[in-house]
Amino acid sequence: MDQALFHVEQGYHSLVLRYHHILKQRNASLRKGDPELAESWDDQLAELGESINRLRRRFIEWISANQDASPLHGHFAGMDVVLHPGWNEEDSLRTQLANGVCQDLRLKQTRKGPHKADIVFLQNGTAARHRLSRGQSKLFLLHLIILSVLYLHREAGITPMLLVDDLTSELDPQGLDLALDALSAVTQPSCQLFLTSTRTDLESRLKRRFMSNSRVFHVEQGRLQKMV
């Protein structure tokens, strides 16, 4: 998420750097046991944290609204992407920093803020990690990567380079075909693709989908050999 936002949202990288600088100062104050000094950073930390959260939420909304743009979307119907920002949004981050300073002092760290954010994937209301097999989880991850590629391409005109290491692990032949079909559909107009695998049958599968646009190399004992 952050890597995509760095390229699309102007100023996001600067926001994150400034936030972590202020967070470091507040945590140092907490370790010193100085609540007044710690609270002196709260206004800046909260303002930066709220700004980061707004941009992250905008990204999640884009991903959620454009899931059908991925060739794999039909396999993950009913999947919701939920951002937990790192604090309870019923109150402002500023309020929760102030209310939690005593516990922060005991733990010597800031417990609320976007540095504690998490993304949860729900399928029909249940955490996806409890419903998906290892192979399905890998395809879902690929689904999210494809959406990130499309986000960069459509929102910023960026044509990224996509590296997929050991694509074939965890995938049965049907899953592998689904993955390659999806990558073929999205990468040829949108990005350059590099795949690695230990499977010897991958070359024929690639040729069927990428035609003359693909090149296959074999690496053994540090030597690179182009395959015919």
Summary of the structure (lengths in Angstrom):
residues: 228
radius of gyration: 22.0
end to end distance: 38.2
largest distance: 69.3
contacts: 625
relative contact order: 0.11
helix: 60%
strand: 13%
